[in-house]
Amino acid sequence: MKPTHPGVLAGIFAVLALLTWAVIRQAYSELPLMPWTAIPTVLLLAIGEGYSAWATKARIARKPGTKPVEPLAVARLAALAKASAYAGAAFGGIFAGFALHTVQLLDRETPRGEFFVSAGSLVSCVVLVCAALYLEHACRIPKDPEEQGQYRQNGRD
């Protein structure tokens, strides 16, 4: 599995933000109110992934007081991180498109509330993407210093 490239995440975010903005512009009055519950839910996911990254990194580095980590558990965490990064970018783009439309209507009460909910949800999605990328980074196996020296001597670095 290759590391997630931030450029791909930014592309997903931008495309979905523009598509959502275009669709919302036409059908805003027909949509139900946006629920605020996405904000704490996504933030809790981000906190969980951030903590998992911190603990996994310590376990892989074999810091004192930590148990060794199972390789299959690390693979599962890496898959979770990759999926969370893509989902966070996609939903962040949707919330950004919604915020782009409602920012133009801040003089009205309902769109103003919708703007703050969508902006808060966008921020929580960005936090989730950052936590997911940190978890993915924490799941990498560090190279052995002896192995690195051998590769450099053989010209395979």
Backbone bond lengths (Angstrom), bond angles and torsions (degrees), N, CA, C in turn:
res aa  C-N    CA-C-N  psi(-1)  N-CA   C-N-CA  omega(-1)  CA-C   N-CA-C  phi
1 M - - - 1.439 - - 1.534 108.16 -
2 K 1.307 115.29 129.50 1.463 120.25 -179.85 1.526 110.02 -87.28
3 P 1.343 117.49 152.44 1.465 119.99 177.14 1.530 111.25 -63.67
4 T 1.309 115.51 149.72 1.456 121.53 179.00 1.519 109.03 -70.27
5 H 1.306 116.18 131.49 1.457 121.17 179.80 1.532 108.91 -90.69
6 P 1.334 118.48 124.03 1.466 120.54 -179.00 1.527 113.85 -59.74
7 G 1.318 118.23 -26.92 1.460 121.07 178.56 1.523 112.11 -64.80
8 V 1.323 116.50 -37.18 1.463 120.60 177.41 1.525 109.69 -66.21
9 L 1.322 116.31 -42.47 1.463 120.05 177.88 1.523 111.33 -62.27
10 A 1.325 116.79 -41.14 1.465 120.46 177.99 1.526 111.24 -65.01
11 G 1.320 116.95 -36.67 1.461 120.86 177.71 1.522 111.76 -65.95
12 I 1.328 116.79 -44.40 1.467 120.73 176.71 1.520 109.86 -60.20
13 F 1.322 115.85 -44.91 1.461 121.34 179.97 1.525 110.95 -59.18
14 A 1.321 117.22 -48.77 1.466 121.29 -176.37 1.528 111.94 -66.23
15 V 1.322 117.14 -44.33 1.466 120.36 -179.06 1.518 110.96 -63.41
16 L 1.327 117.27 -45.60 1.460 119.57 -179.63 1.527 111.97 -69.71
17 A 1.330 117.65 -32.13 1.463 119.51 176.67 1.525 110.25 -64.19
18 L 1.323 117.18 -44.88 1.469 120.15 180.00 1.527 112.15 -68.15
19 L 1.330 117.31 -41.36 1.465 120.19 178.30 1.531 111.00 -63.84
20 T 1.318 116.23 -44.09 1.464 119.59 179.63 1.519 110.68 -63.89
21 W 1.316 116.73 -43.55 1.464 120.26 179.21 1.534 110.67 -59.55
22 A 1.337 116.72 -42.38 1.469 120.72 -179.61 1.529 111.70 -65.81
23 V 1.321 117.13 -40.16 1.463 120.53 -179.66 1.525 110.68 -72.76
24 I 1.316 116.88 -44.21 1.469 121.58 -178.70 1.521 110.61 -62.93
25 R 1.288 116.64 -35.54 1.464 120.92 -179.41 1.522 111.39 -58.44
26 Q 1.323 116.32 -34.40 1.460 121.23 -177.98 1.526 113.06 -87.00
27 A 1.332 117.23 -30.47 1.465 119.67 -169.76 1.527 113.77 -124.94
28 Y 1.319 118.71 23.21 1.470 120.91 -174.88 1.517 112.81 -61.16
29 S 1.305 118.05 -41.78 1.468 121.02 -175.13 1.531 112.43 -68.78
30 E 1.318 117.99 -19.41 1.460 121.83 -178.37 1.529 113.19 -91.81
31 L 1.325 118.14 -7.97 1.463 121.34 -175.62 1.527 111.34 -86.28
32 P 1.344 116.59 148.65 1.469 119.15 173.95 1.535 109.62 -73.29
33 L 1.324 115.99 166.93 1.461 120.14 178.45 1.523 110.49 -64.69
34 M 1.323 115.58 145.56 1.461 121.26 179.93 1.534 109.18 -77.21
35 P 1.335 118.12 129.71 1.472 119.57 179.83 1.528 111.61 -75.60
36 W 1.310 115.53 142.98 1.467 120.97 -179.86 1.524 111.68 -80.81
37 T 1.326 117.77 -9.56 1.461 121.33 -173.44 1.526 114.23 -67.65
38 A 1.315 117.60 -13.93 1.474 119.33 178.20 1.526 110.56 -66.60
39 I 1.319 116.69 -32.04 1.467 119.69 -176.11 1.529 111.66 -61.91
40 P 1.350 119.77 -58.67 1.471 117.68 -179.21 1.525 113.33 -67.31
41 T 1.316 117.42 -31.74 1.465 120.10 -179.66 1.522 111.05 -63.55
42 V 1.305 116.25 -49.07 1.469 119.99 -178.35 1.528 110.70 -69.49
43 L 1.337 117.20 -35.75 1.458 119.40 176.83 1.525 111.76 -64.72
44 L 1.329 117.42 -38.54 1.468 119.98 176.33 1.530 111.10 -64.00
45 L 1.321 116.75 -40.05 1.467 120.07 175.78 1.531 110.75 -61.74
46 A 1.318 116.14 -42.41 1.469 120.33 -179.80 1.527 110.83 -65.03
47 I 1.326 117.18 -40.86 1.467 120.01 178.39 1.527 110.02 -63.99
48 G 1.321 116.94 -42.53 1.462 120.67 178.01 1.511 112.55 -61.73
49 E 1.317 116.53 -42.00 1.467 119.08 179.34 1.524 111.55 -71.23
50 G 1.310 116.99 -36.22 1.461 119.75 177.19 1.517 111.66 -64.35
51 Y 1.330 116.32 -43.59 1.464 119.77 177.65 1.520 110.73 -64.93
52 S 1.325 117.36 -42.54 1.464 121.01 177.96 1.522 110.99 -60.22
53 A 1.322 116.35 -38.92 1.466 120.00 178.37 1.519 110.85 -64.21
54 W 1.323 116.01 -45.18 1.462 120.48 -179.20 1.527 110.33 -61.90
55 A 1.338 116.91 -46.65 1.462 120.89 -178.82 1.523 111.47 -67.60
56 T 1.317 117.50 -40.91 1.465 121.17 -179.17 1.523 110.95 -66.11
57 K 1.313 115.77 -41.77 1.472 119.29 179.60 1.531 110.37 -61.01
58 A 1.325 116.61 -41.79 1.470 120.38 179.10 1.530 110.70 -66.61
59 R 1.323 116.82 -38.94 1.459 120.04 -179.11 1.523 111.78 -70.70
60 I 1.330 117.31 -38.32 1.467 119.88 178.37 1.523 110.21 -67.94
61 A 1.328 116.63 -36.88 1.467 120.72 179.04 1.531 111.61 -76.53
62 R 1.329 117.12 -4.63 1.469 123.80 -179.79 1.521 112.27 55.51
63 K 1.320 114.36 48.20 1.456 119.62 176.60 1.527 108.77 -68.12
64 P 1.337 117.03 150.54 1.474 119.82 -179.46 1.532 111.47 -58.32
65 G 1.335 115.30 138.18 1.452 121.48 179.11 1.514 114.58 87.95
66 T 1.335 117.91 3.73 1.463 120.71 178.59 1.527 109.48 -114.11
67 K 1.315 115.15 149.97 1.461 120.98 176.62 1.530 108.72 -87.01
68 P 1.320 117.15 150.88 1.467 118.36 174.19 1.532 109.95 -63.11
69 V 1.290 115.89 150.47 1.460 120.74 -177.39 1.522 109.45 -99.79
70 E 1.330 115.34 143.86 1.461 120.94 177.77 1.525 109.67 -72.71
71 P 1.322 118.32 135.88 1.471 120.69 179.98 1.531 113.36 -59.04
72 L 1.335 117.57 -37.23 1.461 120.00 179.47 1.531 111.36 -66.40
73 A 1.331 116.67 -34.50 1.466 120.33 177.33 1.531 110.43 -65.69
74 V 1.310 116.69 -38.27 1.469 120.49 178.38 1.528 110.07 -66.75
75 A 1.313 116.75 -40.25 1.471 119.95 178.05 1.524 110.86 -63.26
76 R 1.320 117.02 -40.18 1.467 120.40 177.96 1.520 111.33 -66.19
77 L 1.321 116.41 -41.04 1.463 119.36 177.78 1.523 111.39 -64.85
78 A 1.322 117.17 -37.59 1.465 120.44 177.91 1.532 110.66 -65.26
79 A 1.340 116.54 -39.65 1.463 119.73 177.27 1.534 110.77 -66.48
80 L 1.327 117.35 -40.06 1.463 121.08 176.18 1.524 110.56 -61.61
81 A 1.326 116.73 -42.02 1.459 120.75 -179.39 1.529 110.93 -63.55
82 K 1.317 116.30 -43.62 1.464 119.95 -179.59 1.529 110.85 -64.21
83 A 1.325 117.00 -44.81 1.462 120.92 179.37 1.526 110.98 -64.64
84 S 1.318 117.32 -40.73 1.460 121.01 179.99 1.525 111.68 -66.71
85 A 1.309 117.02 -36.82 1.465 119.88 178.96 1.530 110.61 -64.42
86 Y 1.329 116.65 -44.76 1.462 119.99 178.98 1.531 111.55 -67.47
87 A 1.330 116.95 -42.64 1.465 119.98 179.30 1.523 110.87 -65.52
88 G 1.322 116.85 -40.83 1.466 120.14 178.31 1.515 111.68 -63.51
89 A 1.325 117.26 -39.47 1.465 120.58 177.95 1.521 110.84 -67.07
90 A 1.330 117.04 -40.84 1.471 120.84 -179.02 1.528 110.88 -67.15
91 F 1.316 117.10 -51.09 1.461 119.28 -179.75 1.524 111.47 -68.16
92 G 1.326 116.83 -34.37 1.462 119.73 175.09 1.518 111.45 -60.94
93 G 1.326 117.06 -39.24 1.462 120.89 176.39 1.515 112.25 -64.50
94 I 1.329 116.09 -39.71 1.467 119.50 178.21 1.523 110.03 -64.63
95 F 1.310 117.00 -46.24 1.469 119.85 178.87 1.527 111.48 -65.14
96 A 1.328 117.51 -35.20 1.458 120.45 177.84 1.525 111.02 -65.70
97 G 1.327 117.47 -41.51 1.466 120.60 176.85 1.518 111.64 -62.30
98 F 1.309 115.98 -39.35 1.458 120.40 177.50 1.528 110.10 -65.65
99 A 1.329 116.80 -42.99 1.470 120.87 179.34 1.529 110.62 -65.47
100 L 1.323 117.26 -37.15 1.468 120.19 178.31 1.524 111.80 -60.78
101 H 1.323 116.20 -37.81 1.465 118.88 179.65 1.529 111.33 -74.89
102 T 1.323 117.03 -44.51 1.468 119.37 -174.60 1.523 113.20 -75.71
103 V 1.322 118.81 -19.08 1.466 119.65 178.30 1.527 111.01 -64.97
104 Q 1.308 116.46 -23.58 1.469 120.75 178.80 1.532 111.68 -78.41
105 L 1.338 116.81 -13.05 1.460 121.39 -174.74 1.524 112.23 -116.92
106 L 1.323 117.33 31.06 1.462 120.31 -175.14 1.528 113.82 -67.89
107 D 1.314 117.81 -14.16 1.468 119.39 179.59 1.532 111.79 -77.10
108 R 1.320 118.37 -10.58 1.464 122.50 177.86 1.532 109.06 -103.00
109 E 1.317 116.32 147.72 1.464 120.83 -172.93 1.530 113.60 -67.22
110 T 1.308 118.29 -50.47 1.470 120.70 -176.17 1.527 112.01 -65.43
111 P 1.329 119.64 -48.25 1.475 118.07 177.67 1.528 113.04 -63.26
112 R 1.330 117.62 -29.96 1.469 119.99 178.19 1.535 109.37 -64.44
113 G 1.335 116.71 -45.01 1.462 119.99 176.33 1.518 112.14 -62.83
114 E 1.322 116.01 -40.21 1.462 121.00 177.86 1.534 111.00 -63.59
115 F 1.334 116.12 -37.00 1.466 119.59 178.84 1.523 110.63 -62.57
116 F 1.324 116.74 -45.81 1.462 119.21 -178.00 1.532 111.86 -67.60
117 V 1.311 117.07 -35.70 1.469 120.22 176.42 1.527 110.22 -67.11
118 S 1.328 117.20 -44.58 1.467 119.54 -179.27 1.526 111.48 -69.26
119 A 1.329 117.38 -36.95 1.468 119.80 177.83 1.527 110.73 -67.49
120 G 1.325 117.47 -41.08 1.462 120.33 176.57 1.515 111.94 -64.41
121 S 1.320 116.45 -39.59 1.460 120.51 177.36 1.527 110.83 -66.17
122 L 1.323 116.93 -37.97 1.464 121.41 176.78 1.523 110.64 -61.80
123 V 1.325 116.67 -45.93 1.466 120.34 179.52 1.529 110.45 -62.11
124 S 1.328 117.23 -41.97 1.464 119.61 179.50 1.533 111.20 -65.61
125 C 1.320 117.78 -34.09 1.474 120.66 176.00 1.524 111.32 -67.66
126 V 1.316 117.46 -37.75 1.464 120.69 177.13 1.529 109.96 -64.88
127 V 1.339 116.84 -40.45 1.466 120.72 176.81 1.529 110.04 -62.97
128 L 1.333 117.25 -40.20 1.465 120.75 177.93 1.521 111.17 -62.98
129 V 1.316 118.08 -43.13 1.467 120.85 179.34 1.532 109.90 -62.79
130 C 1.319 117.40 -42.44 1.471 120.21 178.41 1.529 111.17 -62.85
131 A 1.332 116.91 -43.82 1.463 120.30 178.50 1.530 111.05 -64.44
132 A 1.322 116.49 -38.77 1.468 120.31 179.44 1.528 111.03 -65.76
133 L 1.326 116.71 -41.78 1.466 119.21 178.29 1.533 111.16 -66.41
134 Y 1.336 116.79 -35.19 1.463 120.63 176.39 1.529 110.33 -66.75
135 L 1.328 116.99 -41.45 1.469 120.30 177.83 1.524 110.47 -64.19
136 E 1.305 116.75 -41.19 1.467 119.88 178.19 1.528 110.43 -62.84
137 H 1.330 116.31 -40.61 1.464 120.37 178.03 1.534 110.86 -66.08
138 A 1.330 116.32 -38.01 1.461 120.42 -178.74 1.522 111.83 -68.08
139 C 1.309 118.13 -23.21 1.465 122.01 -178.43 1.526 113.16 -82.02
140 R 1.302 117.64 -5.08 1.466 120.03 178.44 1.514 110.13 -72.16
141 I 1.301 115.43 141.10 1.457 120.55 178.52 1.528 107.38 -85.64
142 P 1.342 116.94 125.93 1.466 118.39 -179.33 1.515 111.14 -69.18
143 K 1.302 115.14 147.59 1.465 119.92 178.33 1.523 109.15 -78.21
144 D 1.317 114.61 144.23 1.460 120.59 176.68 1.523 108.83 -70.52
145 P 1.341 118.79 135.44 1.475 119.25 177.02 1.525 112.61 -58.98
146 E 1.354 117.55 -36.73 1.463 120.36 178.44 1.529 110.26 -66.98
147 E 1.336 115.92 -40.12 1.455 120.85 -179.68 1.529 110.73 -65.25
148 Q 1.340 116.51 -39.79 1.463 119.97 179.12 1.523 111.19 -62.97
149 G 1.332 116.66 -40.12 1.457 120.01 178.35 1.514 111.49 -64.82
150 Q 1.327 117.47 -38.72 1.465 121.62 179.14 1.521 110.28 -66.05
151 Y 1.317 117.95 -41.38 1.471 120.54 178.87 1.518 110.37 -64.23
152 R 1.291 116.94 -40.89 1.470 119.41 -178.53 1.525 111.25 -66.52
153 Q 1.335 116.39 -35.62 1.460 118.95 179.40 1.534 110.42 -68.92
154 N 1.304 117.02 -34.02 1.449 121.10 -178.49 1.529 112.24 -86.47
155 G 1.341 117.40 -4.91 1.456 120.88 179.59 1.512 113.63 77.18
156 R 1.344 117.53 22.49 1.448 120.59 -178.07 1.533 111.57 -105.70
157 D 1.265 120.86 21.74 1.453 123.38 -178.98 1.469 114.37 -85.20
